[in-house]
Amino acid sequence: MALFAEMEECNILPNTFSYNALLGVLGRCHDLRVFDVFTQMKDDNRSLTAPSPSEDLMLAWETENSHNRALPRLQVPIEEEETDVDIQEARIGGKAVNANLDSYLTVMDASKRLQLPDKAYYYLDEIRERGLKLTKSLVIVMLDVCASSQDKAKAFALMNEAKLSGLRLEIQLYNSLLNVLAEAGDAQIFDELKKLKIDKEGLGLKPNIESYNLVLKGCLKMRDVENALVIYRELCDPQSPLAGPNAITYSTLFDLCALEKDVATATMLMDAIKGSHVPVTIHTHCRYLNVFVAAGDAKAVQLFDEIKRNGPAPDLDAYNIILRYYLSKKSPTTLTAFEEMKSNGIEPDIDTFNVALDYAAMTSDHNRSLRLFEELKTRGLSPDIETFNSLIKCFAQSGSAMVHKIFEEMAESKIAPDHITFSILMQHKAGCVSLSTALDQQLVQVEPHPNSPKQGAALPAGASSSGGYNRIGGGRPAGSPSAASSPLTLPAIGNNRNGRF
């Protein structure tokens, strides 16, 4: 954004390319300002015309400053920008601003990343209104949006629209459709795979390994072990046109075993991997290790020791998994392993610190909790609701002033308490007092649920009960109270309307 503002200060007008580049950065950074910039881009719509006298001066300046040298401007209709490669290159140096398919694709991808499917659907309607043709990339992004919102009706409607528009259908598009069904845990995914295998629509398409892995992902969502093993055996069949299961296949099956706490099937699968062409990576070891941790099986420690002894070297994921095992056993090795990973040069993430904080809370180690919290902030990590709940768990019993400070930290981080926060505090009389004090000082407040006057709901940071945001980008409007004094929201407490105890 600073570079974009610098262009304005230098009297350099942004063009389609610079707008699209900025939209891409903001989208990848999950920055809500992407929508403001896109609106500005559409408002800033300029035709590609011959340079004015002032533009001639700018051309001279750009020529003198080689790092800002412009490409030749071409006088062509804007619509041709969409298809002509030479013109696309020219627009980089030109002064045209036109929200094209690249612009829409970028902002729709941002909507997906920010989990705002309605935004993406709104922009898709704009594309239709403008008469722009659907592209494969755009359909895939929209199918990913449908997957994130588990909206199979819109996904199938979009596929039909793509067919009617004359878009060439490829297996990648069908795999995106399978992903929608997989995310939704919809059994229709088995029928769609069958249609692909018999080429029911006569498109000459056959499922690939990604197709089968997506069906396995659906089995994972449905916890359908039986059909997952059917798919696995089909892939292992010597008559299969595919090369057999790959690493993703086995990882998905391991995750299914972890859900079912099925160490026997997991062991069988690991033996199969070792006798196949599939490389056993640290990721494979992690998924396998996770099965034993989920089952609370003591063999998890042995497996982790084997990884350290024989390689590949354990990574962050491996340590986070074994830390969860030690925590579940209330073992002091939790902290030993935590320090070991740091000494091995592995940077802990917020999940790592949350496990360590949970152990400190479990042992009522107040000093360690505070040290860990300061360390994670020093490392540039952002605490999440689990972090704060672990801290509250540590201090709730004593009801010390630290609980009040934790609420202040939550307010500053714009993280609203959840039902777990409430539950932890209600377990202790001192915790109830601390929460009541926070309510009195408006660090938290009760927000009535829109569907029921007797219920409440925690709002995300920066959100209002109407569903809007105080300011796009997460900032506060001028004149608003500071973050520390901004009230956060707790679920309504029983039928007590004022939220007091």
Secondary structure, DSSP 4 states (H G I P E B T S, - for coil): -HHHHHHHHTTPPP-HHHHHHHHHHHHHTT-THHHHHHHHHHHT-B---PPPHHHHHHHHHHHHSGGGPPPPP----GGGGGT-HHHHHHHHHS--B---HHHHHHHHHHHHHTT-HHHHHHHHHHHHHHTPPP-HHHHHHHHHHHHHTT-HHHHHHHHHHHHHTTPPP-HHHHHHHHHHHHHHT-THHHHHHHHHHHTTT-S-----HHHHHHHHHHHHHHT-HHHHHHHHHHHH-TT-SS----HHHHHHHHHHHHHHT-HHHHHHHHHHHHTSSS---HHHHHHHHHHHHHTT-THHHHHHHHHHHHSSPP-HHHHHHHHHHHHHTT-THHHHHHHHHHHTTPPP-HHHHHHHHHHHHHTT-HHHHHHHHHHHHHTTPPP-HHHHHHHHHHHTTTT-HHHHHHHHHHHHTT----HHHHHHHHTSHHHHHHHHHHHHTTSEEE-EETTEEEEE-PPPTTB-TTS-BSSTTSPPPTTPPPGGGSPEEE---TT-TT---
